[in-house]
Amino acid sequence: MSSSGSTYGDIHRYEPARESTTAAIAIVLLTVIEVVFVFLFTYGFVSGWGLSDTGNMFLGGILAVIFVDLAFILALYRKEFLPDVIIVKKRRRKWEDLYVREEDVDGNSLGDGAWDQVKRAVYPYYKR
């Protein structure tokens, strides 16, 4: 579905989400696996597995698996259950909203004497 509007904020393209049952089942299974690994990590952390070298590596591996599993859950959710929407945005030129006073182009001096060579450029934003 497309619209011909070109004003700021108009929806240019809207494609509804697929919402497949297979993705929903996969998300539920990955969530169950996530809960199991979170429980295993918490149990290992409380039990003191991290005090030995191999236990510390094991807890780190479980934590990595937790985050990778979470990444798969979020990627599946984004791909299958969120609509693809493109809105019309205002095109901005490179320096359109950035105005610099002529006296501030070289920057402000930080000190006297030897510090005159050290300057800091200040580019304040001004609205029209």
LUMGUDREN-565186 format. One line per field, with one value per residue (C-alpha): residue number from 0; residue in three letters; chain; z, y, x. Coordinates in steps of 0.5 Angstrom, whole numbers. Example, Ala and Ser with C-alpha at 12.3 -4.5 7.8 and 13.67 -1.06 7.14 Angstrom:
n = c(0; 1)
res = c(ala; ser)
chain = c(A; A)
zz = c(16; 14)
yy = c(-9; -2)
xx = c(25; 27)
END
This chain:
n = c(0; 1; 2; 3; 4; 5; 6; 7; 8; 9; 10; 11; 12; 13; 14; 15; 16; 17; 18; 19; 20; 21; 22; 23; 24; 25; 26; 27; 28; 29; 30; 31; 32; 33; 34; 35; 36; 37; 38; 39; 40; 41; 42; 43; 44; 45; 46; 47; 48; 49; 50; 51; 52; 53; 54; 55; 56; 57; 58; 59; 60; 61; 62; 63; 64; 65; 66; 67; 68; 69; 70; 71; 72; 73; 74; 75; 76; 77; 78; 79; 80; 81; 82; 83; 84; 85; 86; 87; 88; 89; 90; 91; 92; 93; 94; 95; 96; 97; 98; 99; 100; 101; 102; 103; 104; 105; 106; 107; 108; 109; 110; 111; 112; 113; 114; 115; 116; 117; 118; 119; 120; 121; 122; 123; 124; 125; 126; 127)
res = c(met; ser; ser; ser; gly; ser; thr; tyr; gly; asp; ile; his; arg; tyr; glu; pro; ala; arg; glu; ser; thr; thr; ala; ala; ile; ala; ile; val; leu; leu; thr; val; ile; glu; val; val; phe; val; phe; leu; phe; thr; tyr; gly; phe; val; ser; gly; trp; gly; leu; ser; asp; thr; gly; asn; met; phe; leu; gly; gly; ile; leu; ala; val; ile; phe; val; asp; leu; ala; phe; ile; leu; ala; leu; tyr; arg; lys; glu; phe; leu; pro; asp; val; ile; ile; val; lys; lys; arg; arg; arg; lys; trp; glu; asp; leu; tyr; val; arg; glu; glu; asp; val; asp; gly; asn; ser; leu; gly; asp; gly; ala; trp; asp; gln; val; lys; arg; ala; val; tyr; pro; tyr; tyr; lys; arg)
chain = c(A; A; A; A; A; A; A; A; A; A; A; A; A; A; A; A; A; A; A; A; A; A; A; A; A; A; A; A; A; A; A; A; A; A; A; A; A; A; A; A; A; A; A; A; A; A; A; A; A; A; A; A; A; A; A; A; A; A; A; A; A; A; A; A; A; A; A; A; A; A; A; A; A; A; A; A; A; A; A; A; A; A; A; A; A; A; A; A; A; A; A; A; A; A; A; A; A; A; A; A; A; A; A; A; A; A; A; A; A; A; A; A; A; A; A; A; A; A; A; A; A; A; A; A; A; A; A; A)
zz = c(0; -2; -2; -6; -1; 0; 6; 12; 16; 11; 10; 4; 4; 9; 9; 14; 18; 16; 23; 21; 26; 25; 28; 34; 36; 34; 39; 44; 44; 44; 50; 54; 52; 54; 61; 62; 61; 65; 71; 70; 70; 76; 80; 78; 80; 87; 87; 86; 80; 78; 83; 79; 72; 68; 72; 70; 63; 63; 66; 61; 56; 58; 59; 51; 49; 53; 49; 42; 44; 46; 39; 35; 39; 37; 30; 29; 32; 28; 22; 23; 27; 26; 20; 15; 15; 11; 12; 9; 12; 11; 7; 10; 7; 10; 13; 13; 21; 23; 23; 25; 27; 23; 29; 32; 26; 28; 35; 42; 45; 51; 54; 54; 51; 49; 49; 44; 39; 42; 40; 41; 35; 38; 33; 36; 33; 32; 29; 24)
yy = c(0; 7; 14; 19; 25; 28; 32; 31; 25; 22; 14; 13; 5; 1; -7; -11; -16; -23; -26; -33; -39; -42; -36; -35; -42; -41; -35; -39; -45; -40; -36; -43; -44; -37; -38; -45; -42; -36; -40; -44; -38; -36; -42; -43; -36; -37; -43; -40; -44; -37; -38; -43; -42; -47; -45; -38; -40; -44; -38; -34; -39; -39; -32; -31; -36; -32; -26; -30; -33; -26; -24; -29; -28; -20; -21; -26; -22; -16; -19; -23; -19; -11; -8; -5; 3; 8; 15; 22; 25; 32; 33; 37; 39; 39; 46; 48; 48; 49; 57; 60; 67; 70; 71; 64; 61; 61; 59; 62; 63; 59; 63; 68; 68; 61; 59; 64; 58; 53; 55; 51; 51; 53; 52; 53; 51; 57; 57; 61)
xx = c(0; 3; 1; 2; 3; 10; 9; 12; 10; 6; 6; 10; 10; 6; 7; 3; 7; 7; 5; 7; 5; 12; 15; 11; 12; 20; 20; 16; 21; 27; 24; 23; 31; 32; 29; 33; 39; 38; 36; 42; 47; 43; 44; 51; 53; 50; 53; 60; 62; 65; 71; 74; 77; 73; 67; 68; 69; 63; 59; 61; 59; 52; 52; 54; 49; 43; 45; 45; 39; 36; 38; 35; 28; 29; 31; 25; 20; 22; 22; 15; 11; 13; 10; 15; 13; 17; 15; 16; 22; 24; 31; 36; 42; 49; 49; 42; 40; 48; 49; 56; 57; 63; 67; 66; 69; 76; 74; 75; 82; 83; 88; 93; 100; 102; 95; 93; 95; 90; 83; 77; 72; 65; 59; 53; 46; 41; 34; 32)
END
